[in-house]
């Protein structure tokens, strides 16, 4: 392992990457440890908070002291007896808890302590409800803060007291709150915490404490300021459910008049507080929307909803944020070392999107991890790395291209007049040298490519161990047809592994030839003349291999050529078949004629003259038929077709007329069935007529007397293109399936027991198939034993 690491460390690129990685991880970790980069992170936080909206809880109702209520009930402050009436009305509905967010630290104005009828009414209502929470605030009292509580009567009558303080961030936006504040060892829960406690809801975490971040023990103050110390604890980020007006709200005056039914408040948290312009304690929040601010009573509703849903947001610890910032940067930097700049740029962009997505997802789970540190580090890491690598590449390539420019030129170049000497800086000199060197390399590559592609056979150039370096188009096309799309870098013996066992022409009987011999110097002399094989497509190939040497006669690779000799092998087989046919079929009738002549010369063995001439005529006609079939097949296989526009039904009529006498002699009915005015085709009329005659003649030969042969002609369309379809059907013996496969092969004759013997040459159907295919047509067969056969000729027609 150590031996593998040491060479890696010695690489310049790796050392540069290592330095940048350490630098960027320090930058990302340091910025992440700050745990928030001010306005950048708060902007993302606000956007994420707006996106993470959720439906308002149905059990939280705001009774708003709004502009409508002020217009109906008069200027603020109202008599406290109104609050008493409101509480009494709401209490009839049996709510879960009531929060009266109105500061009342002193007796009502204009009344002496003994005449506080409104205060007494409110005190009585508070005592009767046993569900009401009142607010308290901290007021400035000289050098410190002092708790400003409701009047003692209200304090004793209320079910609970909660502070309504909100934490303002440096930009003046409310994003967090302390769930507990106090002084001199006396603590007050937040207004929302007190409401949840009145309803008996458990909002503590698994450890039994309030959710949020603990601030730890307060440092001891000096004796003179000990009484003024204000303490806060359990800080949470407010999980806003939505923008201003998200929670259900009813006007104070409407509730007081009885316009709102009592059951509307049954089982609900009722928060009473100001929302009117000019009197409400409004604050900007991340979700304030177009209004820009949100009333304090609605902020308290959001806090209460979050506590009831156990959805609170805590800020991650600095170490967690630092780790969160380092991980994507480390992944991105690793990709720089492994991938191309384009791919690494895409990975960097994907990591930036993923970082924001993970930060948003964690926010929905209640943890805020500031992503800006990671985003900034990702944004600057990629250009810094690419700038360093580009600088190294320019420096190295410039030196190499300058040296390459001094090398002798291998190919002739067009002489061009040199431009006047100009002043060039170092970068321009290297660019010009690179341009010239790149052009020469392209020219040399093109020269080699053109030379290989101009070869008439498929050619491969390989390394010493047989891996393909260069191939021409013929080689690529051949292996693509065999299912190998990419042969660059492929190992030569494996490319030929699916072919038949090679048989080299010069191998000894004791040597077993294999494809590895193609890249073996011991078999160079053997492979000079090549080795014959057959591929999966049945093509006959000749494989040749020769070594490539450098100027110092060092082996540098191999040149392998693939010569397609299928046509040559087919010609050889056709020649052999023809010779066998001539030696047997053509000699047989000639030998019969000679034997007849010898017999006729001897009076003892002489045949009657009539029988003698009949047998002589039969042998001569057979010889003539064989010769005629050869001539017709040779013409069909030649390229000398005289095409003309012909109505195919005329050709069919000619063939039927010519075969009528033959059919009539055998008592076979010959019928034509033609539908359509004309069937225009572009054909060689004489050859096509001969082909139809062959088909009808075969049908007559293999049919019994008193049967019928039907020649039908139809026009059909395939993909909007017209085609002529000619069907020749007989009622003969039919052809067995195993005989159908060899029906169109040379010198093949089919017959079965009980059928008449055929004296044909086996070339008639070969001639028909050749003529039809040379006219871009198709011939098929439908046959059933004992029922007959149908030959179907399909030819392209001329669109009318």
C-alpha positions in Angstrom: 0.0 0.0 0.0 2.8 2.4 0.9 4.6 1.6 -2.4 1.4 2.7 -4.2 1.0 5.9 -2.3 4.5 7.2 -2.6 4.4 7.5 -6.5 1.1 9.2 -6.2 2.4 11.8 -3.8 5.3 12.5 -6.2 2.9 13.5 -8.9 2.7 17.3 -9.4 -1.0 17.2 -10.0 -1.7 15.3 -6.8 0.4 17.6 -4.8 -1.4 20.6 -6.2 -4.8 18.9 -5.5 -3.7 18.1 -2.0 -2.7 21.7 -1.3 -6.0 23.1 -2.7 -8.0 20.5 -0.8 -6.5 21.3 2.5 -6.9 25.1 1.8 -10.6 24.7 0.8 -11.5 22.4 3.6 -10.0 25.0 6.1 -11.9 27.8 4.4 -15.2 25.8 4.4 -14.8 24.6 7.9 -13.8 28.0 9.3 -16.8 29.7 7.6 -19.1 26.9 8.7 -17.9 27.1 12.3 -19.0 30.7 12.4 -22.5 29.1 12.1 -24.0 31.5 9.7 -22.7 34.2 7.3 -25.2 36.9 8.2 -27.4 38.2 5.5 -26.6 35.4 3.0 -27.7 32.6 5.3 -30.7 34.5 6.7 -31.9 35.1 3.1 -31.8 31.4 2.4 -33.5 30.7 5.7 -36.3 33.1 5.0 -36.9 31.6 1.5 -36.9 28.0 2.9 -39.3 29.1 5.7 -41.7 30.5 3.1 -41.5 27.3 1.1 -42.1 25.1 4.3 -45.6 26.4 4.9 -48.3 24.1 6.4 -52.0 24.3 7.1 -53.0 26.4 10.1 -54.3 24.4 13.1 -58.1 24.4 13.4 -57.9 24.6 17.2 -56.2 28.0 17.3 -58.5 31.1 17.0 -57.4 34.7 17.1 -59.9 37.3 18.5 -58.5 40.4 16.9 -58.6 43.9 18.3 -58.7 45.2 14.8 -59.7 48.5 13.1 -63.3 47.2 12.7 -63.6 46.6 16.4 -62.2 50.0 17.3 -64.6 51.7 14.9 -67.5 49.9 16.7 -66.3 50.0 20.3 -64.5 53.4 20.4 -61.0 54.5 20.9 -58.4 52.4 22.7 -57.9 51.7 25.5 -61.3 50.2 26.1 -63.0 49.7 29.5 -61.8 46.5 31.1 -65.3 45.5 31.6 -65.4 44.8 27.9 -62.6 42.3 28.4 -64.6 40.7 31.2 -67.7 40.4 29.0 -65.6 38.9 26.2 -64.1 36.3 28.6 -67.5 35.4 30.0 -68.9 34.9 26.5 -66.0 32.8 25.4 -66.0 30.7 28.6 -69.6 29.5 27.7 -68.0 27.5 24.8 -65.6 25.6 27.0 -62.3 26.5 25.2 -59.0 24.7 26.0 -57.2 27.9 27.0 -57.5 31.7 26.6 -54.6 34.1 26.1 -55.4 37.8 26.7 -52.4 39.5 25.2 -53.1 43.0 26.7 -50.6 44.6 29.0 -52.4 45.7 32.2 -49.7 46.5 34.9 -51.8 49.2 36.7 -55.3 50.1 37.6 -57.7 51.6 35.0 -57.3 55.3 34.7 -59.8 57.6 36.3 -60.7 55.2 39.1 -59.4 55.1 42.7 -58.2 51.8 44.1 -61.5 51.4 46.0 -63.7 52.2 42.9 -62.2 49.8 40.3 -65.5 48.4 39.1 -64.1 47.4 35.7 -61.0 45.9 37.3 -63.2 44.0 39.7 -65.3 42.7 36.8 -62.3 41.6 34.9 -60.8 40.0 38.0 -64.0 38.1 38.6 -64.1 37.0 35.0 -60.4 35.8 35.2 -61.1 33.9 38.4 -64.2 32.3 36.9 -62.6 31.2 33.7 -59.6 29.5 35.3 -58.2 29.2 31.7 -56.8 32.7 31.0 -53.1 33.5 30.6 -52.0 37.1 30.9 -48.8 38.6 29.4 -45.8 40.2 31.2 -42.9 42.2 29.8 -39.6 43.5 30.9 -39.3 47.3 31.3 -36.2 49.4 31.5 -35.6 50.4 35.1 -32.5 52.5 35.2 -29.3 50.5 34.5 -31.2 47.2 34.1 -34.5 45.5 33.3 -37.4 44.9 35.6 -40.4 42.6 35.2 -43.6 44.5 34.4 -46.4 42.2 35.7 -50.2 42.6 35.6 -51.8 44.2 38.7 -51.9 42.0 41.8 -55.7 41.4 41.4 -55.2 40.2 37.8 -52.1 38.3 38.7 -53.9 36.3 41.4 -57.0 35.7 39.4 -55.3 34.6 36.1 -54.5 31.0 35.5 -51.0 31.8 34.3 -48.5 34.4 33.3 -46.3 34.3 30.2 -43.7 36.7 28.7 -44.3 38.0 25.2 -40.8 38.9 24.3 -39.4 38.2 20.8 -35.8 38.0 19.7 -34.8 40.5 17.0 -31.9 39.5 14.7 -29.4 42.1 13.6 -31.5 42.8 10.5 -34.5 43.5 12.7 -36.4 40.4 11.7 -38.0 38.1 14.3 -36.9 34.5 13.8 -36.4 33.1 17.3 -37.8 33.3 20.8 -36.8 32.2 24.3 -39.3 29.9 25.9 -38.3 30.9 29.4 -37.1 34.2 30.8 -36.6 35.4 34.4 -34.8 37.4 37.0 -33.3 36.6 40.4 -34.1 33.0 40.1 -37.8 33.6 39.2 -38.7 32.3 35.7 -41.7 33.0 33.5 -42.6 30.7 30.5 -43.4 32.2 27.2 -47.0 33.1 26.5 -47.5 30.1 24.2 -45.9 27.7 26.7 -48.2 29.0 29.4 -51.3 28.4 27.1 -50.2 24.9 26.3 -49.7 24.2 30.0 -53.2 25.5 30.8 -54.6 23.0 28.3 -52.6 20.2 29.8 -50.5 19.6 26.7 -47.0 18.1 27.1 -44.6 20.1 25.0 -41.4 18.9 26.7 -38.8 16.7 25.0 -37.6 13.2 25.9 -35.5 14.5 28.7 -38.4 16.4 30.3 -37.1 19.9 29.4 -38.5 22.5 27.1 -37.3 22.3 23.5 -34.6 24.7 22.4 -31.0 25.6 23.0 -29.8 26.0 26.5 -27.7 29.1 27.2 -25.9 27.7 30.3 -25.4 29.2 33.7 -25.3 33.0 33.7 -22.0 34.5 35.0 -22.2 36.0 38.4 -22.7 39.8 38.3 -21.3 42.3 40.7 -23.3 42.9 43.8 -24.6 46.2 42.7 -26.1 44.8 39.5 -27.2 41.5 40.7 -30.8 42.6 41.2 -31.0 43.9 37.6 -29.8 40.7 35.8 -32.3 39.3 33.2 -31.9 35.7 32.2 -33.2 33.8 29.1 -33.1 30.1 28.2 -34.5 27.5 25.7 -34.1 29.4 22.5 -35.9 28.1 19.4 -36.3 29.3 15.9 -40.0 30.0 15.3 -41.6 27.4 13.0 -43.9 29.8 11.1 -46.8 28.0 9.6 -47.6 30.7 7.0 -47.7 34.4 6.3 -49.8 37.1 7.9 -53.4 36.1 8.2 -52.7 32.4 8.0 -54.6 31.6 11.2 -58.4 32.0 11.6 -59.4 35.3 13.1 -62.6 36.9 14.2 -63.2 40.6 15.2 -63.4 41.4 18.9 -66.6 43.4 18.4 -68.3 40.5 16.6 -67.6 38.1 19.4 -68.8 40.6 22.0 -72.1 41.2 20.1 -72.7 37.5 19.9 -72.3 37.2 16.1 -70.0 34.3 16.6 -71.6 31.1 17.9 -70.3 29.7 21.1 -69.4 26.3 19.6 -66.9 28.1 17.4 -64.5 28.3 20.4 -65.3 24.9 21.9 -62.1 22.9 22.4 -60.0 25.7 20.9 -57.0 27.9 22.0 -58.3 31.5 21.9 -55.7 34.2 21.6 -57.0 37.8 22.2 -54.7 40.6 21.0 -54.4 43.8 18.9 -53.9 43.6 15.1 -55.1 47.2 14.3 -52.8 49.6 12.5 -51.0 51.9 14.9 -51.6 49.9 18.1 -50.4 46.4 17.4 -46.9 45.3 18.2 -45.9 44.3 14.7 -42.6 42.8 13.6 -41.0 41.8 10.3 -40.7 38.0 10.0 -39.4 35.6 7.3 -43.0 34.9 6.2 -44.6 38.3 6.5 -45.3 38.5 2.8 -46.2 41.7 1.1 -47.2 43.5 4.3 -43.7 43.1 5.7 -44.8 42.8 9.3 -46.9 40.4 11.4 -48.8 41.3 14.6 -47.4 39.9 17.8 -50.6 37.9 18.6 -50.2 36.1 15.3 -46.5 35.4 16.0 -47.6 33.9 19.4 -50.1 31.7 17.5 -47.3 30.4 15.3 -45.2 29.6 18.3 -48.1 27.8 20.0 -48.8 25.8 16.8 -45.2 24.7 16.6 -45.1 23.6 20.3 -48.4 21.7 19.9 -47.1 20.0 16.8 -43.7 19.3 18.4 -42.2 21.2 15.5 -39.5 23.5 16.7 -36.4 24.6 14.9 -33.0 24.4 16.5 -29.7 25.9 15.1 -27.0 23.3 14.6 -23.9 23.5 16.6 -20.9 25.2 15.1 -19.0 21.9 14.7 -22.0 20.3 13.0 -22.2 23.2 10.5 -18.5 23.0 9.9 -18.7 19.3 9.1 -21.8 19.9 6.9 -19.7 22.5 5.0 -16.7 20.3 4.6 -18.4 17.1 3.2 -19.6 18.5 -0.2 -16.4 20.4 -0.7 -14.4 17.2 -0.2 -16.6 15.3 -2.6 -16.3 18.0 -5.2 -12.5 18.1 -4.9 -12.3 14.3 -5.2 -14.2 14.6 -8.5 -11.7 17.1 -9.8 -9.0 14.5 -9.5 -11.0 11.8 -11.1 -13.1 13.4 -13.8 -12.8 15.9 -16.6 -13.4 19.7 -16.0 -16.9 19.5 -17.7 -18.0 16.6 -15.5 -16.5 18.0 -12.4 -18.4 21.3 -13.1 -21.6 19.4 -13.4 -20.8 17.6 -10.1 -20.1 20.9 -8.4 -23.4 22.4 -9.6 -25.2 19.2 -8.5 -23.5 19.4 -5.1 -24.6 23.0 -4.6 -28.2 22.1 -5.4 -27.9 19.0 -3.2 -26.5 21.1 -0.3 -29.4 23.5 -0.4 -31.8 20.6 -0.7 -30.4 18.9 2.3 -30.4 22.1 4.3 -34.0 22.7 3.4 -34.9 19.1 4.2 -33.2 19.3 7.6 -35.1 22.6 8.3 -38.4 20.8 7.7 -37.2 18.3 10.3 -36.4 21.0 12.8 -32.7 21.6 12.4 -31.2 24.6 10.6 -27.7 24.1 9.2 -26.5 27.2 7.3 -25.4 26.2 3.8 -23.7 29.3 2.6 -20.3 28.4 3.8 -20.4 25.2 1.7 -21.9 27.0 -1.3 -19.2 29.7 -1.3 -16.4 27.1 -0.9 -17.9 25.0 -3.8 -18.2 28.1 -6.0 -14.5 29.1 -5.6 -13.0 25.6 -5.5 -13.7 24.7 -9.1 -12.3 27.9 -10.8 -9.2 27.8 -8.5 -8.4 24.2 -9.4 -9.0 24.6 -13.1 -6.9 27.8 -13.1 -4.0 26.0 -11.6 -4.4 22.9 -13.8 -4.7 25.2 -16.9 -1.6 27.0 -16.0 0.3 23.7 -15.6 -1.1 22.4 -18.9 -0.2 25.6 -20.8 3.4 25.5 -19.4 3.9 21.8 -20.2 2.2 21.7 -23.6 4.0 24.8 -24.6 7.4 23.3 -24.0 6.5 20.0 -25.7 5.1 21.7 -28.8 8.1 23.9 -29.1 10.3 20.7 -29.1 7.9 19.0 -31.5 8.1 21.9 -33.9 11.9 21.3 -34.1 11.4 17.7 -35.2 11.9 16.8 -39.0 8.7 16.9 -41.0 7.5 13.4 -42.1 5.1 14.5 -44.8 5.6 17.0 -47.6 4.1 20.4 -46.9 2.8 23.2 -49.1 5.4 26.0 -49.2 3.9 29.2 -48.0 5.6 32.6 -47.8 6.5 33.4 -44.2 4.8 36.4 -42.8 7.0 39.2 -41.6 8.6 38.6 -38.2 6.3 40.0 -35.6 6.7 40.6 -31.9 5.0 37.7 -30.0 4.7 37.1 -26.3 5.4 33.7 -24.8 1.7 32.6 -24.8 1.3 33.5 -28.5 4.5 31.6 -29.4 3.2 28.5 -27.7 -0.2 28.8 -29.3 1.4 29.1 -32.7 3.7 26.1 -32.0 0.8 24.1 -30.8 -1.2 25.0 -34.0 1.5 23.9 -36.3 2.3 20.7 -34.3 -1.4 19.8 -34.1 -1.8 20.3 -37.8 1.1 18.0 -38.6 -0.2 15.3 -36.2 -3.6 15.5 -37.9 -2.0 15.3 -41.3 0.0 12.3 -40.3 -3.0 10.6 -38.8 -5.1 11.4 -41.9 -2.4 10.0 -44.1 -2.3 6.7 -42.2 -6.1 6.6 -42.0 -6.4 7.2 -45.8 -3.8 4.6 -46.5 -5.5 2.0 -44.4 -9.0 2.9 -45.7 -7.9 2.7 -49.3 -7.0 -1.0 -48.9 -9.5 -3.1 -50.7 -9.9 -5.6 -47.8 -10.8 -5.3 -44.1 -7.5 -4.4 -42.4 -6.5 -4.2 -38.7 -3.3 -2.8 -37.2 -2.6 -4.1 -33.7 -0.1 -3.8 -30.9 2.5 -6.5 -30.2 0.1 -8.3 -27.8 -2.8 -8.1 -30.3 -4.9 -5.1 -29.2 -6.5 -3.3 -32.2 -5.0 0.2 -32.7 -6.2 1.1 -36.2 -9.0 -0.3 -38.4 -10.4 0.7 -41.8 -14.0 1.1 -42.6 -14.3 -2.4 -44.2 -13.1 -4.0 -40.9 -15.5 -1.9 -38.8 -18.4 -2.7 -41.0 -17.6 -6.4 -41.0 -17.4 -6.7 -37.2 -20.4 -4.4 -36.7 -22.4 -6.9 -38.8 -21.2 -9.7 -36.5 -22.4 -7.8 -33.4 -19.2 -6.1 -32.3 -19.8 -2.4 -32.5 -16.5 -1.1 -31.2 -13.3 -3.0 -32.1 -10.8 -0.3 -30.9 -8.7 -1.9 -28.2 -10.2 -5.4 -28.7 -7.9 -8.4 -28.5 -7.3 -9.9 -31.9 -7.8 -13.6 -31.1 -11.1 -12.9 -29.4 -12.5 -11.1 -32.5 -12.1 -14.3 -34.5 -13.1 -16.7 -31.7 -16.6 -17.3 -33.2 -15.3 -18.4 -36.6 -14.6 -22.0 -37.6 -11.4 -23.7 -36.8 -8.7 -22.1 -39.0 -6.9 -24.3 -41.6 -3.7 -22.6 -42.8 -2.4 -23.7 -46.2 1.2 -24.2 -45.1 0.8 -25.8 -41.6 2.2 -29.2 -40.8 0.0 -32.1 -39.9 1.3 -32.2 -36.3 0.5 -28.5 -35.6 -2.9 -27.5 -34.2 -3.7 -24.0 -35.5 -5.2 -21.4 -33.2 -5.9 -17.7 -33.5 -3.0 -16.8 -31.2 -0.8 -17.8 -34.1 -1.8 -14.6 -35.8 0.5 -12.7 -33.4 3.3 -15.3 -33.2 6.5 -14.7 -35.0 7.0 -18.5 -35.4 4.1 -18.7 -37.8 4.8 -15.6 -40.0 5.8 -17.8 -43.0 2.6 -19.9 -42.5 0.3 -16.9 -42.4 1.8 -15.2 -45.5 -0.5 -17.2 -47.8 -3.3 -16.9 -45.2 -5.7 -19.3 -43.5 -9.2 -20.1 -44.8 -12.1 -20.0 -42.4 -15.9 -19.6 -42.4 -17.7 -17.1 -40.2 -21.1 -17.3 -38.5 -22.8 -15.9 -41.6 -21.4 -18.7 -43.7 -19.0 -16.4 -45.6 -15.7 -17.8 -46.7 -12.7 -15.7 -45.6 -9.0 -15.7 -46.0 -7.1 -14.3 -42.9 -3.6 -13.0 -43.4 -1.2 -11.6 -40.8 2.2 -9.9 -41.0 4.5 -8.2 -38.5 5.3 -4.5 -38.4 8.8 -3.4 -37.5 10.4 -0.1 -36.5 13.4 1.4 -38.3 15.6 -0.7 -35.9 13.8 -3.9 -36.9 12.0 -4.1 -33.5 8.6 -5.6 -33.6 6.0 -2.9 -33.1 2.7 -4.6 -34.1 0.8 -6.7 -36.6 -1.2 -6.0 -39.8 -4.1 -8.4 -40.2 -6.2 -8.5 -43.4 -9.5 -10.2 -43.9 -10.3 -11.2 -47.5 -13.8 -12.2 -48.5 -13.5 -15.2 -50.9 -17.1 -16.2 -50.7 -17.7 -15.5 -54.4 -14.6 -17.4 -55.4 -15.6 -20.4 -53.2 -19.2 -20.2 -54.6 -17.8 -20.2 -58.2 -15.6 -23.2 -57.3 -18.6 -25.1 -55.9 -20.7 -24.2 -58.9 -17.9 -25.4 -61.2 -17.7 -28.6 -59.3 -21.5 -29.1 -59.5 -21.5 -28.4 -63.2 -18.7 -30.8 -63.8 -20.5 -33.5 -61.9 -23.7 -32.8 -63.8 -21.9 -32.9 -67.2 -20.2 -36.1 -66.2 -23.5 -37.8 -65.4 -26.7 -36.2 -66.7 -25.3 -34.8 -69.9 -23.4 -38.1 -70.7 -26.3 -40.4 -70.0 -28.5 -39.4 -73.0 -25.5 -39.3 -75.3 -24.4 -42.8 -74.2 -28.0 -44.0 -74.8 -27.9 -42.7 -78.4 -24.5 -44.5 -79.0 -25.9 -47.7 -77.5 -29.0 -47.6 -79.7 -26.9 -47.1 -82.8 -24.7 -50.1 -81.9 -27.8 -52.3 -81.2 -29.4 -51.2 -84.5 -26.3 -52.1 -86.4 -26.7 -55.8 -85.4 -29.6 -57.5 -87.0 -30.1 -59.8 -84.1 -30.5 -57.0 -81.6 -32.1 -54.4 -83.9 -35.2 -52.7 -82.7 -38.2 -52.0 -84.8 -37.7 -48.9 -86.7 -40.5 -47.0 -85.0 -39.3 -47.9 -81.5 -35.8 -47.1 -82.5 -36.6 -43.6 -83.7 -38.8 -43.0 -80.7 -36.0 -43.8 -78.3 -33.5 -41.9 -80.3 -35.8 -38.9 -80.3 -36.3 -39.1 -76.5 -32.6 -39.1 -75.8 -32.0 -36.3 -78.2 -34.8 -34.2 -76.7 -33.4 -34.8 -73.3 -30.0 -33.6 -74.4 -31.5 -30.6 -76.0 -33.6 -29.8 -72.9 -30.5 -30.0 -70.7 -28.6 -27.6 -73.0 -31.6 -25.3 -73.3 -31.9 -25.2 -69.4 -28.2 -24.3 -69.1 -28.5 -21.5 -71.7 -31.6 -20.1 -70.1 -30.1 -20.2 -66.6 -26.9 -18.6 -67.8 -28.9 -15.8 -69.4 -31.0 -15.4 -66.2 -27.8 -15.0 -64.2 -26.3 -12.5 -66.6 -26.8 -8.8 -66.4 -28.2 -8.4 -69.9 -31.9 -7.9 -69.1 -34.0 -6.0 -71.7 -36.5 -4.4 -69.5 -39.7 -2.9 -70.9 -43.1 -1.8 -69.6 -45.4 -4.8 -70.1 -48.9 -5.7 -68.9 -48.2 -8.8 -66.9 -51.5 -10.4 -67.9 -50.3 -10.5 -71.5 -47.2 -12.5 -70.4 -49.4 -14.8 -68.4 -51.7 -15.4 -71.3 -48.7 -16.2 -73.5 -47.5 -18.8 -71.0 -50.9 -20.4 -70.7 -51.3 -20.6 -74.5 -47.9 -22.2 -74.9 -48.7 -24.8 -72.2 -52.3 -25.4 -73.3 -51.5 -28.3 -75.6 -49.4 -30.0 -73.0 -52.2 -29.8 -70.4 -54.8 -30.8 -72.9 -52.9 -34.0 -73.8 -53.0 -34.9 -70.2 -56.6 -34.0 -69.8 -55.8 -31.2 -67.4 -58.0 -28.0 -67.4 -55.9 -24.8 -67.5 -57.8 -21.8 -66.1 -56.9 -18.1 -65.8 -58.4 -15.9 -63.1 -57.5 -12.2 -63.6 -59.1 -9.3 -61.7 -58.2 -5.8 -62.9 -57.9 -3.8 -66.1 -54.1 -3.9 -66.3 -51.0 -5.0 -64.4 -48.1 -2.8 -65.6 -44.6 -4.1 -64.7 -41.1 -3.3 -65.9 -39.7 -6.8 -66.9 -37.8 -8.8 -69.5 -40.8 -10.3 -71.3 -39.2 -13.4 -72.8 -37.4 -14.4 -69.5 -40.5 -13.8 -67.4 -42.7 -15.8 -69.9 -40.2 -18.7 -69.8 -40.3 -18.6 -65.9 -44.1 -18.8 -66.0 -44.0 -21.6 -68.5 -41.6 -23.5 -66.2 -44.0 -23.2 -63.3 -47.0 -24.3 -65.3 -45.1 -27.1 -66.9 -44.1 -28.4 -63.4 -47.7 -28.2 -62.3 -48.8 -30.3 -65.3 -46.0 -32.8 -64.7 -47.0 -33.4 -61.0 -50.8 -33.4 -61.6 -53.1 -36.3 -62.3 -55.4 -36.3 -65.4 -58.8 -34.7 -65.0 -57.6 -32.1 -62.5 -57.4 -28.3 -62.7 -54.5 -25.8 -62.8 -55.5 -22.2 -61.9 -53.4 -19.2 -62.8 -54.6 -16.1 -60.8 -53.5 -12.5 -61.1 -54.1 -9.8 -58.5 -52.9 -6.4 -57.6 -52.1 -5.5 -53.9 -50.6 -2.6 -52.1 -47.8 -2.8 -49.5 -47.0 0.5 -47.8 -48.8 2.4 -50.5 -46.7 0.7 -53.2 -48.5 -1.5 -55.8 -47.4 -5.1 -56.4 -48.4 -7.8 -58.9 -49.2 -11.2 -57.4 -49.4 -14.2 -59.7 -50.5 -17.6 -58.1 -50.2 -20.9 -60.0 -52.1 -23.6 -58.2 -52.4 -27.3 -59.0 -54.3 -30.2 -57.5 -51.3 -32.6 -57.6 -49.5 -34.6 -55.1 -48.1 -31.7 -53.0 -44.6 -31.4 -51.7 -43.4 -32.5 -48.3 -42.0 -29.9 -45.9 -38.5 -31.5 -45.9 -38.4 -31.3 -49.7 -39.6 -27.7 -49.9 -36.3 -26.4 -48.4 -34.2 -27.8 -51.2 -36.7 -27.0 -54.0 -34.9 -23.9 -55.4 -31.4 -25.5 -55.3 -29.4 -26.6 -58.3 -29.8 -30.1 -59.6 -32.4 -31.0 -56.9 -35.3 -33.1 -58.0 -38.2 -34.0 -55.7 -40.4 -37.1 -55.9 -42.2 -39.4 -53.5 -43.4 -43.0 -53.7 -46.5 -43.2 -55.8 -45.7 -40.0 -57.7 -44.6 -40.0 -61.4 -40.8 -39.9 -61.9 -39.4 -36.6 -63.2 -36.9 -36.5 -65.9 -36.0 -32.8 -65.2 -32.5 -31.5 -64.6 -33.2 -29.7 -61.4 -32.5 -26.3 -63.0 -36.1 -25.2 -63.8 -37.0 -23.7 -60.5 -33.5 -22.3 -60.0 -34.1 -20.4 -63.3 -37.5 -19.2 -62.1 -36.1 -18.0 -58.7 -33.2 -16.2 -60.4 -35.5 -14.4 -62.9 -37.9 -13.3 -60.2 -35.2 -12.0 -57.9 -33.4 -10.2 -60.7 -36.7 -8.3 -61.2 -36.7 -7.4 -57.4 -39.5 -9.8 -56.8 -40.1 -12.8 -54.6 -41.3 -16.4 -55.2 -42.8 -18.5 -52.4 -44.5 -21.9 -52.1 -47.6 -23.1 -50.3 -48.1 -26.9 -50.5 -50.0 -29.6 -48.7 -49.4 -33.3 -49.3 -52.3 -34.9 -51.2 -54.0 -31.6 -52.0 -51.6 -29.7 -54.3 -49.1 -26.8 -54.5 -49.3 -23.1 -55.2 -46.3 -21.1 -56.4 -46.7 -17.3 -55.7 -44.7 -14.8 -57.7 -44.7 -11.2 -56.3 -43.3 -8.4 -58.5 -43.2 -4.6 -58.1 -45.8 -2.9 -60.3 -45.7 0.5 -62.0 -48.0 3.0 -60.2 -50.7 4.1 -62.5 
